[in-house]
Amino acid sequence: MEAPGLMIVEAPMGEGKTEAALAVAEIFAARSGAGGVFFALPTMATGNAMFPRLLDWLERLPGVAGSRRSVYLAHSKAALNEDFAGLMARAGRVVAVGVDEGAPAPRQRHDEPHRAAAELVAHAWLRGHKKAMLASFVAGTIDQLLFAGLKSRHLALRHLAVAGKVIVIDEAHAYDTYMSVYLDRVLSWLGAYRVPVVVLSATLPASRRRELVEAYSGRADADLETAAPDAYPLLTAAAPGGTAQCLRPQASARKTTVCLERLDDGLDVLGDRLESELADGGCALVIRNTVRRVLETARALRARFGAENVTVAHSCFVDLDRAGKDTTLLRLFGPPEKTDGRPEGRHIVVASQVAEQSLDVDFDLLVSDLCPVDLLLQRMGRLHRHQRGRGQGERPERLRRARCLVTGADWAAEVPAPVRGSVAVYGQYTLLRSAAVLLPHLDGGSGRPVRLPADISPLVQSAYGEMPVGPEHWQDAMKKAREQFERHRDDQARRAAVFRLGGVGKPGRPLFGWVAAGVGDTDDTPTGRAQVRDSRDSLEVVVVQRRSDGSLVTLPWLKPDSKMRQRAGLALPQDATPARFAAHTAASCALRLPMQFSGETMDRAIRELEQLYMPKWQGKDSPWLSDQLILALDEDCQTQLAGFSLQYSPDDGLKVTQDADD
């Protein structure tokens, strides 16, 4: 590249895109003078997973030995992250916000030994949400970047925060039309500022790749070389205001073939098949598209295989329990060199979409609900991910060929009918096009296996392209589904544009009025995130337990923290400010209620939750619990809320059932 600009890196799951992005960031920073990096990720979980990797990279980065670097984890629950909390605890007074302190350290060659570790601090001055992004090195959710495309107060501060960094955007395929409207506008401003950007994705539809390039380059007629449909892995480079080009690097030697097979939807059918497949042992991953299906499946499989042989993972766990789930999954099913005690017999993990990303786990067999093809490919990335020899959880003979059983649809219908929950999450059109491009691979032994990575790009380009796919008798259903899809997409784009920042003007044009008629003050709160994500408002609560005598305590099963301090059953006095550690522990048990609690039901739930209001828990004396809604479970871990019965367990998370009277 003649000058730092936009680089889009498309490569298979687990191939090393993160390491590539950090290498590109070093080169871009050296050539542009950028003083930091912002790594934008789709979720808090992926942000938490990235933060220690960012710290490790910084400590080994040539040229920063002996320097003082400000770092930050930018999402609403960053203070609960142990890596970040440790930095905050040792941070002293503010010396500087940026990294321009004294003379720059001499550039160190990559092959030279490191002379000293860099000092990484999370400055106390940066604790304010609006100032957080001014830290030199930041890992956080994509919302923090999208806020720079939203008409809101303090917008100049957000632009200042990104203007001096290299921006890395991970999992670019995970963002829908609504979020993409903001992302494209932010990219146009980053291009105008000449801010280097690295975009990472397992693969992108060609149309989306072009949109990213055109947004950054500022040219609707961007001169983008056309890559062959099967070009993969792929690098796309674009200069601000200039042309773009594609380069196909040589693929690595990592290859996998996955046999796909249709499986009728039904718990008995699933149980019988797993009984057969796991006869000689092995570890299977079952991914469902809704939490309700996760819990129904887990209940049926535990009745057949035993509770000790079935693990549940989904989004409706309190924060500490979910973190513990992730740790356990990595310990049991992670890379061979990092695993400790992979099950020797048969074991089944039933999970929601949380298993698609951020976890480096490896299973012998995959069962997945029908989902968009790019997400199914992500799920396949958890299948036979690592080589396993003797003593490393060697795969049973029957499971040494990677196989994915696709369920969650009525395959016997004239046109496949996905289950209702999947349609609610992904839409009928996307699911039908996914099924259509997978048809040649879905005939079990007679179908052609999916070759990874060779088939990744062709499958995605076909699924998201404009050409008809699927049998002729599917086309009427496809047409109706497409009309509904386009109405929804147009509605997303129209709603997103209401508070979107205006386009880049000519150099020298004043910015007066650029936030007029905007949303006012936006922060990393549920309300703020709802501005840049097309999701119905969801309700977050802090979960505690009410004992029979009426007293409140932290949840009774919590394990000690890293300093071996007891966290279970800590007193939370209602007529006094809770102790700091007890309040922090309670805040670490936040839970986002499922979508049953939205709309009018949310209003009713808030009114009921506000009945438990403790004045002594409010204000700066109790920052962890101030303004939080408290959900108190009884000693059986149950309660009623807004016409629903709620039951929670550390094994299954939150279970919600509607009361008969409602």
C-alpha positions as CSV (number, residue, x, y, z in Angstrom):
1,M,0.0,0.0,0.0
2,E,1.3,3.4,-0.9
3,A,-0.1,4.9,2.3
4,P,-2.0,3.5,5.4
5,G,-5.7,3.1,4.6
6,L,-8.3,0.4,4.8
7,M,-7.3,-3.3,4.8
8,I,-10.0,-6.0,4.9
9,V,-8.7,-9.4,5.9
10,E,-10.9,-12.4,5.1
11,A,-9.6,-15.8,6.3
12,P,-11.0,-19.0,7.9
13,M,-11.9,-19.3,11.6
14,G,-8.8,-19.9,13.8
15,E,-6.4,-19.0,11.0
16,G,-4.8,-16.1,12.9
17,K,-6.6,-13.0,11.8
18,T,-6.1,-11.3,15.1
19,E,-2.4,-11.7,15.0
20,A,-2.4,-10.5,11.4
21,A,-4.4,-7.4,12.5
22,L,-1.9,-6.6,15.2
23,A,1.0,-6.9,12.7
24,V,-0.8,-4.6,10.3
25,A,-1.5,-2.2,13.1
26,E,2.3,-2.0,13.9
27,I,3.0,-1.2,10.3
28,F,0.2,1.3,9.9
29,A,1.1,3.1,13.1
30,A,4.8,3.3,12.1
31,R,3.8,4.9,8.8
32,S,1.0,7.1,9.9
33,G,2.2,8.2,13.4
34,A,-0.8,6.7,15.1
35,G,-0.3,6.6,18.9
36,G,-2.6,3.7,19.7
37,V,-5.1,1.0,18.7
38,F,-8.8,0.5,19.2
39,F,-9.9,-3.1,18.8
40,A,-13.7,-3.2,18.2
41,L,-15.5,-6.5,18.9
42,P,-19.2,-7.5,18.6
43,T,-19.9,-8.4,22.2
44,M,-18.7,-7.9,25.8
45,A,-17.6,-11.5,25.9
46,T,-15.4,-11.1,22.8
47,G,-14.0,-7.9,24.2
48,N,-13.1,-9.6,27.5
49,A,-11.4,-12.4,25.6
50,M,-9.4,-9.9,23.5
51,F,-8.2,-7.6,26.4
52,P,-5.6,-10.0,27.8
53,R,-4.3,-10.7,24.3
54,L,-4.0,-7.0,23.7
55,L,-2.1,-6.6,27.0
56,D,0.2,-9.5,26.1
57,W,0.9,-7.9,22.6
58,L,1.7,-4.5,24.2
59,E,4.1,-6.0,26.7
60,R,6.1,-7.6,23.8
61,L,5.7,-4.8,21.3
62,P,9.1,-3.6,20.1
63,G,9.9,0.0,20.8
64,V,7.7,0.5,23.9
65,A,10.1,-0.9,26.5
66,G,10.2,1.4,29.5
67,S,7.4,3.6,28.2
68,R,4.1,4.3,30.0
69,R,1.0,3.3,27.9
70,S,-2.6,3.9,28.9
71,V,-5.0,1.1,28.2
72,Y,-8.7,0.6,28.6
73,L,-11.5,-2.0,28.3
74,A,-14.4,-0.1,26.9
75,H,-17.8,-1.6,27.7
76,S,-20.4,-1.1,30.4
77,K,-19.0,-4.0,32.6
78,A,-15.3,-3.4,32.2
79,A,-14.8,-2.8,35.9
80,L,-15.9,-6.4,36.5
81,N,-13.1,-7.8,34.3
82,E,-10.2,-9.0,36.5
83,D,-7.4,-8.1,34.1
84,F,-8.8,-4.5,33.8
85,A,-9.5,-4.2,37.5
86,G,-5.9,-5.1,38.3
87,L,-4.7,-2.3,36.0
88,M,-7.1,0.2,37.6
89,A,-6.0,-0.8,41.1
90,R,-2.3,-0.1,40.4
91,A,-2.9,3.1,38.4
92,G,-1.6,6.1,40.1
93,R,-2.2,9.8,39.4
94,V,-2.6,10.9,35.8
95,V,0.7,11.6,34.1
96,A,-0.7,11.8,30.6
97,V,-3.6,10.7,28.5
98,G,-1.7,9.8,25.4
99,V,1.8,8.3,24.9
100,D,3.8,11.3,24.0
101,E,6.0,11.3,27.1
102,G,9.6,12.5,26.6
103,A,11.7,11.3,23.8
104,P,10.5,8.3,21.9
105,A,12.1,5.0,22.6
106,P,14.4,3.7,19.9
107,R,12.8,1.3,17.5
108,Q,13.6,-2.2,18.4
109,R,14.1,-4.9,15.8
110,H,11.8,-7.9,16.0
111,D,14.7,-10.3,16.3
112,E,16.2,-8.3,19.3
113,P,15.6,-9.4,22.8
114,H,13.2,-7.2,24.8
115,R,15.0,-4.9,27.2
116,A,12.2,-4.1,29.5
117,A,8.4,-4.6,29.9
118,A,6.2,-1.6,29.1
119,E,4.3,-0.1,32.0
120,L,0.6,-0.5,31.2
121,V,-1.8,1.6,33.3
122,A,-5.5,2.3,33.3
123,H,-5.4,6.0,34.3
124,A,-8.1,7.0,36.9
125,W,-8.7,10.1,34.8
126,L,-10.0,7.9,32.0
127,R,-12.7,6.2,34.1
128,G,-15.4,8.6,32.8
129,H,-17.2,6.9,30.0
130,K,-16.7,9.7,27.5
131,K,-13.0,10.0,28.2
132,A,-12.3,6.3,28.2
133,M,-11.7,6.1,24.5
134,L,-8.9,8.6,24.8
135,A,-6.7,5.9,26.2
136,S,-4.0,4.9,23.8
137,F,-4.9,1.2,23.6
138,V,-8.5,0.1,23.9
139,A,-10.4,-3.1,23.4
140,G,-14.2,-2.7,23.5
141,T,-17.5,-3.3,21.9
142,I,-18.4,-2.1,18.4
143,D,-20.9,0.3,20.0
144,Q,-18.0,2.6,21.2
145,L,-17.0,3.1,17.5
146,L,-20.6,3.4,16.2
147,F,-21.3,6.2,18.7
148,A,-18.9,8.3,16.5
149,G,-21.6,8.1,13.8
150,L,-24.4,9.2,16.0
151,K,-25.6,12.8,16.5
152,S,-25.0,13.3,20.2
153,R,-23.3,15.6,22.6
154,H,-19.5,15.2,23.1
155,L,-19.3,13.9,19.6
156,A,-16.1,15.8,19.0
157,L,-14.5,14.0,22.0
158,R,-15.4,10.6,20.4
159,H,-13.9,11.7,17.1
160,L,-10.7,12.9,18.8
161,A,-10.5,9.5,20.5
162,V,-10.4,7.6,17.3
163,A,-8.5,10.1,15.1
164,G,-5.1,9.2,16.5
165,K,-5.4,5.4,16.5
166,V,-5.4,2.4,14.2
167,I,-8.9,1.0,14.3
168,V,-9.4,-2.8,14.1
169,I,-13.0,-4.0,13.5
170,D,-13.4,-7.7,14.2
171,E,-16.2,-10.1,13.1
172,A,-17.5,-7.6,10.5
173,H,-20.0,-10.2,9.2
174,A,-21.8,-10.1,12.5
175,Y,-23.3,-6.6,12.0
176,D,-26.8,-6.2,10.5
177,T,-28.2,-3.5,8.2
178,Y,-29.1,-1.2,11.1
179,M,-25.5,-1.3,12.6
180,S,-24.0,-1.2,9.1
181,V,-25.6,2.2,8.4
182,Y,-23.7,3.7,11.3
183,L,-20.5,1.7,10.6
184,D,-20.4,3.0,7.0
185,R,-20.8,6.6,8.1
186,V,-18.0,6.2,10.7
187,L,-15.8,4.7,8.1
188,S,-16.4,7.7,5.8
189,W,-15.2,10.0,8.6
190,L,-12.2,7.8,9.4
191,G,-11.2,7.9,5.8
192,A,-11.5,11.7,5.7
193,Y,-9.2,11.8,8.8
194,R,-6.8,9.4,7.2
195,V,-7.2,7.0,10.1
196,P,-5.9,3.5,9.3
197,V,-8.5,0.7,9.6
198,V,-8.3,-3.1,9.6
199,V,-11.5,-5.1,9.1
200,L,-11.5,-8.8,10.0
201,S,-14.1,-11.4,8.9
202,A,-14.3,-15.1,8.2
203,T,-15.8,-14.0,4.9
204,L,-17.9,-11.1,3.5
205,P,-20.5,-11.0,0.8
206,A,-18.9,-9.2,-2.2
207,S,-21.6,-6.5,-2.0
208,R,-20.8,-5.8,1.6
209,R,-17.0,-5.7,0.9
210,R,-17.6,-3.1,-1.8
211,E,-19.8,-1.0,0.5
212,L,-17.0,-0.9,3.1
213,V,-14.5,0.2,0.5
214,E,-16.7,2.8,-0.9
215,A,-17.6,4.2,2.5
216,Y,-13.9,4.5,3.5
217,S,-12.6,5.8,0.2
218,G,-15.4,8.3,-0.2
219,R,-16.0,7.2,-3.7
220,A,-19.2,5.6,-4.8
221,D,-17.4,4.5,-7.9
222,A,-14.5,3.1,-6.1
223,D,-12.1,1.3,-8.5
224,L,-12.2,-2.1,-6.8
225,E,-10.6,-5.0,-8.6
226,T,-13.1,-7.8,-8.9
227,A,-12.0,-10.9,-7.0
228,A,-12.9,-14.3,-8.3
229,P,-15.9,-15.9,-6.5
230,D,-13.6,-18.5,-5.0
231,A,-10.9,-16.1,-4.0
232,Y,-10.1,-17.0,-0.4
233,P,-8.4,-16.1,1.8
234,L,-8.5,-12.5,0.5
235,L,-6.9,-9.2,1.3
236,T,-8.6,-6.0,0.1
237,A,-6.7,-2.7,0.4
238,A,-8.1,0.8,-0.2
239,A,-6.7,4.3,0.1
240,P,-8.7,7.3,1.3
241,G,-10.0,9.0,-1.8
242,G,-8.2,6.5,-3.9
243,T,-8.5,3.1,-5.6
244,A,-8.7,-0.3,-4.1
245,Q,-7.2,-3.6,-5.0
246,C,-7.6,-7.3,-4.0
247,L,-4.8,-9.7,-3.3
248,R,-5.3,-13.4,-2.8
249,P,-2.5,-14.7,-0.5
250,Q,-1.5,-18.3,-0.4
251,A,-3.8,-20.3,1.9
252,S,-2.3,-22.2,4.9
253,A,-2.1,-26.0,4.9
254,R,-5.0,-26.2,7.4
255,K,-7.9,-28.0,5.7
256,T,-11.0,-29.8,7.0
257,T,-13.8,-31.6,5.2
258,V,-17.2,-31.7,6.9
259,C,-20.0,-34.0,6.0
260,L,-23.4,-32.4,6.3
261,E,-26.6,-34.3,6.9
262,R,-30.2,-33.4,7.5
263,L,-31.7,-34.5,10.8
264,D,-35.4,-34.3,11.5
265,D,-36.3,-31.9,14.3
266,G,-37.4,-33.8,17.4
267,L,-35.9,-34.5,20.8
268,D,-36.4,-38.2,20.5
269,V,-34.7,-38.2,17.0
270,L,-31.8,-36.2,18.4
271,G,-31.4,-38.5,21.4
272,D,-31.5,-41.6,19.4
273,R,-28.9,-40.3,17.0
274,L,-26.5,-39.1,19.7
275,E,-26.9,-42.5,21.4
276,S,-25.6,-44.1,18.2
277,E,-22.9,-41.6,17.4
278,L,-21.5,-41.5,21.0
279,A,-21.7,-45.3,21.6
280,D,-17.9,-45.4,21.9
281,G,-17.5,-42.0,23.7
282,G,-16.8,-38.6,22.3
283,C,-17.8,-35.0,22.8
284,A,-20.7,-33.5,20.9
285,L,-21.8,-29.8,20.5
286,V,-25.5,-29.1,20.0
287,I,-26.2,-25.5,19.0
288,R,-29.8,-24.1,19.2
289,N,-30.9,-20.7,18.0
290,T,-33.0,-19.8,21.1
291,V,-32.4,-20.2,24.8
292,R,-35.8,-21.9,25.1
293,R,-34.7,-24.7,22.7
294,V,-31.4,-25.0,24.6
295,L,-33.2,-25.7,27.9
296,E,-35.8,-28.1,26.3
297,T,-33.0,-30.0,24.6
298,A,-30.8,-30.2,27.7
299,R,-33.7,-31.5,29.8
300,A,-34.4,-34.3,27.4
301,L,-30.7,-35.3,26.9
302,R,-30.1,-35.3,30.7
303,A,-33.0,-37.7,31.2
304,R,-31.3,-40.0,28.7
305,F,-27.6,-39.5,29.2
306,G,-27.4,-38.3,32.8
307,A,-27.1,-34.8,34.1
308,E,-23.3,-35.2,34.6
309,N,-22.8,-35.8,30.9
310,V,-24.7,-32.7,29.6
311,T,-23.5,-29.1,30.0
312,V,-25.6,-26.0,29.1
313,A,-24.2,-22.7,27.8
314,H,-26.3,-19.6,26.8
315,S,-26.7,-15.9,27.4
316,C,-29.1,-16.0,30.3
317,F,-26.6,-16.6,33.1
318,V,-25.5,-14.1,35.6
319,D,-22.1,-12.6,34.7
320,L,-20.0,-14.6,37.1
321,D,-21.7,-17.9,36.2
322,R,-21.3,-17.2,32.5
323,A,-17.6,-16.5,33.0
324,G,-17.2,-19.7,34.9
325,K,-19.0,-21.6,32.1
326,D,-16.6,-20.2,29.5
327,T,-13.6,-21.2,31.7
328,T,-14.9,-24.7,32.1
329,L,-15.6,-25.1,28.4
330,L,-12.0,-24.0,27.6
331,R,-10.6,-26.3,30.3
332,L,-12.5,-29.3,29.0
333,F,-12.7,-28.7,25.2
334,G,-10.0,-26.2,24.4
335,P,-6.6,-26.8,22.6
336,P,-4.9,-30.0,23.7
337,E,-2.0,-28.1,25.4
338,K,-4.4,-26.1,27.5
339,T,-7.1,-28.6,28.3
340,D,-7.3,-30.3,31.7
341,G,-9.6,-33.4,31.9
342,R,-11.4,-33.7,28.6
343,P,-14.2,-36.2,29.2
344,E,-13.1,-39.7,28.5
345,G,-16.6,-41.0,28.0
346,R,-19.4,-39.3,26.2
347,H,-20.3,-35.7,26.8
348,I,-22.8,-33.2,25.2
349,V,-22.7,-29.5,25.4
350,V,-26.0,-27.8,24.5
351,A,-25.4,-24.1,23.7
352,S,-26.9,-21.1,22.0
353,Q,-25.1,-18.7,19.7
354,V,-22.5,-18.0,22.4
355,A,-20.5,-21.0,21.0
356,E,-20.2,-19.4,17.6
357,Q,-17.4,-16.9,18.6
358,S,-14.8,-16.0,21.2
359,L,-14.3,-19.6,22.5
360,D,-11.5,-21.8,21.2
361,V,-13.2,-25.1,21.7
362,D,-13.0,-28.3,19.8
363,F,-15.7,-31.1,19.5
364,D,-16.0,-34.4,17.7
365,L,-19.5,-34.0,16.4
366,L,-21.7,-31.0,15.7
367,V,-25.5,-30.7,15.7
368,S,-26.8,-27.3,14.6
369,D,-30.1,-25.7,14.1
370,L,-30.5,-24.3,10.5
371,C,-29.0,-20.8,10.5
372,P,-27.5,-18.3,8.0
373,V,-24.7,-20.1,6.1
374,D,-21.9,-17.8,7.4
375,L,-22.9,-18.5,11.0
376,L,-23.1,-22.3,10.2
377,L,-19.6,-22.1,8.9
378,Q,-18.5,-20.3,12.1
379,R,-20.1,-23.2,14.1
380,M,-18.3,-25.7,11.9
381,G,-15.1,-24.0,13.1
382,R,-15.7,-25.6,16.5
383,L,-15.6,-29.1,14.8
384,H,-12.2,-31.0,14.7
385,R,-10.5,-27.6,15.4
386,H,-7.3,-29.2,16.8
387,Q,-5.3,-32.3,16.2
388,R,-5.7,-34.8,19.0
389,G,-3.3,-37.7,19.5
390,R,-3.0,-40.3,22.2
391,G,-3.4,-38.8,25.7
392,Q,-4.9,-35.7,24.2
393,G,-8.6,-36.8,24.0
394,E,-8.1,-38.9,20.9
395,R,-11.4,-39.1,18.9
396,P,-13.3,-42.4,18.8
397,E,-13.0,-44.2,15.5
398,R,-16.6,-43.4,14.5
399,L,-16.1,-39.7,15.0
400,R,-12.7,-39.2,13.2
401,R,-14.6,-37.8,10.2
402,A,-15.9,-34.3,10.8
403,R,-19.7,-34.3,10.6
404,C,-22.4,-31.7,11.1
405,L,-26.1,-32.7,11.5
406,V,-28.4,-29.8,10.5
407,T,-31.7,-29.8,12.3
408,G,-34.3,-27.2,13.4
409,A,-36.4,-27.5,10.2
410,D,-39.1,-29.6,8.7
411,W,-37.0,-31.2,5.9
412,A,-40.0,-33.3,4.7
413,A,-42.0,-30.2,3.7
414,E,-42.2,-29.2,0.1
415,V,-40.1,-26.2,1.0
416,P,-38.0,-26.6,4.2
417,A,-39.8,-25.0,7.2
418,P,-37.4,-23.7,9.9
419,V,-38.7,-23.7,13.4
420,R,-40.5,-20.6,14.6
421,G,-37.8,-19.5,17.0
422,S,-35.2,-19.5,14.2
423,V,-37.4,-17.5,11.9
424,A,-37.9,-14.9,14.7
425,V,-34.1,-14.6,15.1
426,Y,-32.8,-14.7,11.5
427,G,-35.8,-14.3,9.2
428,Q,-37.3,-16.7,6.7
429,Y,-35.5,-15.4,3.6
430,T,-32.0,-15.8,5.0
431,L,-32.7,-19.3,6.3
432,L,-34.2,-20.5,3.0
433,R,-31.2,-19.2,1.0
434,S,-28.9,-20.9,3.5
435,A,-30.7,-24.2,3.0
436,A,-30.7,-23.7,-0.7
437,V,-26.9,-23.3,-1.1
438,L,-26.3,-26.2,1.4
439,L,-28.6,-28.6,-0.6
440,P,-25.7,-30.2,-2.6
441,H,-24.0,-31.0,0.7
442,L,-26.9,-32.1,2.7
443,D,-27.4,-35.7,1.5
444,G,-25.2,-37.4,4.0
445,G,-23.0,-40.0,2.4
446,S,-24.0,-39.1,-1.2
447,G,-23.6,-35.3,-0.8
448,R,-20.3,-33.6,-1.4
449,P,-18.6,-32.7,1.9
450,V,-18.0,-29.0,2.7
451,R,-14.3,-28.3,2.2
452,L,-12.9,-25.7,4.6
453,P,-11.6,-23.2,3.7
454,A,-12.2,-23.7,-0.1
455,D,-16.0,-23.7,0.1
456,I,-16.4,-20.8,2.6
457,S,-16.4,-18.0,0.1
458,P,-18.5,-19.6,-2.6
459,L,-21.2,-20.6,-0.1
460,V,-21.4,-17.1,1.4
461,Q,-21.3,-15.3,-2.0
462,S,-24.1,-17.6,-3.2
463,A,-26.3,-17.2,-0.1
464,Y,-26.0,-13.4,0.0
465,G,-25.9,-12.8,-3.8
466,E,-28.8,-11.8,-6.1
467,M,-29.0,-14.9,-8.3
468,P,-31.8,-17.4,-7.6
469,V,-30.8,-20.5,-5.6
470,G,-32.7,-23.6,-4.7
471,P,-35.1,-25.8,-6.7
472,E,-37.8,-24.3,-8.9
473,H,-40.6,-25.2,-6.6
474,W,-39.0,-23.2,-3.8
475,Q,-39.1,-19.9,-5.8
476,D,-42.6,-18.7,-4.8
477,A,-41.8,-19.1,-1.1
478,M,-38.4,-17.4,-1.8
479,K,-40.1,-14.5,-3.4
480,K,-42.5,-13.9,-0.6
481,A,-39.7,-14.2,2.0
482,R,-37.5,-11.8,0.0
483,E,-40.2,-9.1,-0.1
484,Q,-40.6,-9.4,3.7
485,F,-36.8,-9.3,4.1
486,E,-36.4,-6.2,1.9
487,R,-39.2,-4.4,3.8
488,H,-37.4,-5.1,7.1
489,R,-34.0,-4.1,5.7
490,D,-35.4,-0.8,4.3
491,D,-37.1,-0.1,7.7
492,Q,-33.8,-0.7,9.5
493,A,-31.9,1.6,7.2
494,R,-34.6,4.3,7.5
495,R,-34.7,4.2,11.3
496,A,-30.9,4.1,11.6
497,A,-30.6,7.2,9.4
498,V,-32.7,9.4,11.8
499,F,-29.9,10.2,14.2
500,R,-27.0,9.3,12.0
501,L,-24.2,11.9,11.7
502,G,-24.1,13.8,8.4
503,G,-21.7,12.9,5.7
504,V,-18.2,14.3,5.4
505,G,-18.1,17.8,4.0
506,K,-15.5,19.6,2.0
507,P,-12.2,20.5,3.8
508,G,-12.6,23.7,5.7
509,R,-16.4,23.5,6.1
510,P,-17.4,24.4,9.7
511,L,-19.0,21.8,11.9
512,F,-21.6,24.1,13.4
513,G,-24.9,22.3,13.9
514,W,-23.5,18.8,13.1
515,V,-25.4,17.4,16.1
516,A,-28.6,19.4,15.7
517,A,-31.8,17.4,16.2
518,G,-29.7,14.6,17.6
519,V,-30.2,12.2,20.5
520,G,-28.6,14.4,23.2
521,D,-26.3,12.7,25.6
522,T,-25.4,9.1,24.6
523,D,-23.4,6.7,26.7
524,D,-22.6,3.0,27.1
525,T,-26.0,2.3,28.7
526,P,-28.9,0.1,27.4
527,T,-30.5,3.2,26.0
528,G,-27.3,4.3,24.3
529,R,-26.6,0.9,22.8
530,A,-30.2,0.7,21.5
531,Q,-29.4,3.8,19.4
532,V,-26.8,1.9,17.3
533,R,-28.2,-1.7,17.6
534,D,-31.6,-2.7,16.2
535,S,-32.7,-4.6,19.2
536,R,-35.8,-4.2,21.4
537,D,-35.0,-2.7,24.8
538,S,-33.9,-5.4,27.2
539,L,-33.9,-5.2,30.9
540,E,-30.9,-5.9,33.1
541,V,-31.2,-6.9,36.8
542,V,-28.8,-7.7,39.6
543,V,-29.7,-11.1,41.0
544,V,-29.5,-11.6,44.8
545,Q,-31.2,-14.1,47.2
546,R,-33.7,-13.3,49.9
547,R,-33.5,-15.6,52.9
548,S,-36.5,-16.8,54.9
549,D,-35.9,-14.1,57.5
550,G,-36.2,-11.4,54.8
551,S,-32.5,-10.5,54.6
552,L,-30.7,-10.2,51.3
553,V,-27.4,-12.0,50.5
554,T,-25.2,-12.7,47.4
555,L,-25.9,-15.9,45.6
556,P,-25.0,-18.9,47.7
557,W,-23.0,-20.9,45.1
558,L,-20.5,-18.3,44.0
559,K,-16.9,-19.5,44.2
560,P,-14.1,-17.4,45.9
561,D,-12.3,-14.8,43.8
562,S,-8.7,-14.9,42.6
563,K,-7.6,-13.7,46.0
564,M,-9.6,-16.5,47.7
565,R,-12.1,-14.1,49.2
566,Q,-15.4,-15.7,49.9
567,R,-18.2,-14.3,47.6
568,A,-21.1,-16.6,48.4
569,G,-23.8,-15.5,50.9
570,L,-22.4,-12.1,51.7
571,A,-24.8,-9.9,53.6
572,L,-26.4,-7.0,51.7
573,P,-28.1,-4.8,54.4
574,Q,-31.2,-3.1,53.3
575,D,-31.0,-0.2,55.8
576,A,-27.3,0.5,55.2
577,T,-24.7,0.8,52.5
578,P,-23.4,-2.7,51.7
579,A,-19.7,-3.4,52.1
580,R,-17.7,-2.6,49.0
581,F,-16.7,-6.2,48.2
582,A,-20.2,-7.5,48.8
583,A,-21.7,-4.8,46.5
584,H,-19.1,-5.5,43.8
585,T,-19.9,-9.2,44.1
586,A,-23.6,-8.6,43.7
587,A,-23.0,-6.3,40.7
588,S,-21.1,-9.2,39.2
589,C,-24.3,-11.2,39.2
590,A,-26.1,-9.0,36.7
591,L,-28.4,-10.8,34.2
592,R,-30.2,-9.5,31.1
593,L,-33.8,-10.7,31.0
594,P,-35.0,-12.4,27.8
595,M,-37.2,-10.8,25.3
596,Q,-40.4,-11.9,27.0
597,F,-39.7,-8.8,29.2
598,S,-40.0,-6.2,26.5
599,G,-42.6,-3.6,25.5
600,E,-45.5,-3.4,27.9
601,T,-44.3,-6.3,29.9
602,M,-41.0,-4.4,30.5
603,D,-43.0,-1.5,32.0
604,R,-44.8,-3.9,34.3
605,A,-41.6,-5.6,35.3
606,I,-39.9,-2.3,36.1
607,R,-42.8,-1.2,38.3
608,E,-42.6,-4.5,40.2
609,L,-38.8,-4.4,40.6
610,E,-38.9,-0.8,41.8
611,Q,-40.8,-2.1,44.8
612,L,-37.5,-3.3,46.2
613,Y,-35.8,0.1,46.5
614,M,-33.1,0.7,49.1
615,P,-32.1,4.4,49.5
616,K,-28.9,3.4,51.2
617,W,-27.8,1.6,48.0
618,Q,-28.0,4.7,45.9
619,G,-25.5,7.5,45.1
620,K,-21.7,7.5,45.2
621,D,-21.5,5.7,48.5
622,S,-22.5,2.5,46.6
623,P,-21.5,3.0,43.0
624,W,-21.8,-0.7,42.2
625,L,-25.5,-1.0,43.1
626,S,-26.7,2.6,42.5
627,D,-29.6,2.8,40.0
628,Q,-29.7,-1.0,39.6
629,L,-32.9,-3.0,39.5
630,I,-32.7,-5.8,42.0
631,L,-34.2,-9.2,41.3
632,A,-34.5,-11.2,44.6
633,L,-34.9,-14.9,44.4
634,D,-36.2,-17.0,47.2
635,E,-34.3,-19.8,48.9
636,D,-35.4,-22.1,46.1
637,C,-34.0,-19.6,43.6
638,Q,-37.5,-18.8,42.2
639,T,-39.7,-15.7,42.0
640,Q,-42.6,-14.2,40.0
641,L,-42.2,-11.1,37.8
642,A,-44.7,-9.5,35.4
643,G,-46.9,-12.6,35.0
644,F,-44.0,-15.0,34.6
645,S,-42.4,-17.6,36.9
646,L,-38.6,-17.3,37.0
647,Q,-36.3,-20.1,38.2
648,Y,-32.5,-19.9,38.2
649,S,-29.8,-22.4,38.7
650,P,-26.0,-22.2,38.1
651,D,-26.2,-25.3,35.8
652,D,-29.1,-24.1,33.5
653,G,-29.3,-20.4,34.0
654,L,-32.6,-18.6,33.9
655,K,-35.8,-20.5,33.0
656,V,-38.9,-18.4,32.3
657,T,-42.5,-19.8,32.1
658,Q,-45.7,-17.8,31.8
659,D,-48.1,-18.0,34.7
660,A,-51.4,-19.7,33.8
661,D,-53.4,-16.7,34.9
662,D,-51.5,-14.5,32.5
